[in-house]
Amino acid sequence: MEALPRQTCPVLLTSSVILCFLNFPSGFHTGKSGGQLIQKISTGLTVGGGADAIVGFPKKLIIGEPQLHLFNVQATYSLSFDLYTYIADSGNLAIWEYTGEIN
């Protein structure tokens, strides 16, 4: 499938627990993949100190299903998204970062 240009969340995250919800209002594509979620960390090897190294494998974003993602890396990281072109006009991606204590 053809993807839109990669988008990056403008906020750096620190929690190992993230909830994603990709909504498509018509409901037609519910349960299908709408793109990928990519976790990136900074290795310090780039000019500007941006997050430059992909961690693990991209995770599928399923339309209409809340998805809990648990990350093992305990560092500040960014999230990038590759969304498929049919999401562009009507889709909506929401991301929540868990900020409570994890025992």
Beta strands, then each sheet from edge to edge (+ up, - down):
strand 1: 7-8
strand 2: 17-23
strand 3: 33-41
strand 4: 53-62
strand 5: 67-70
strand 6: 77-83
strand 7: 92-97
sheet 1: 1+ 6- 3+ 4-
sheet 2: 5+ 2- 7+
end
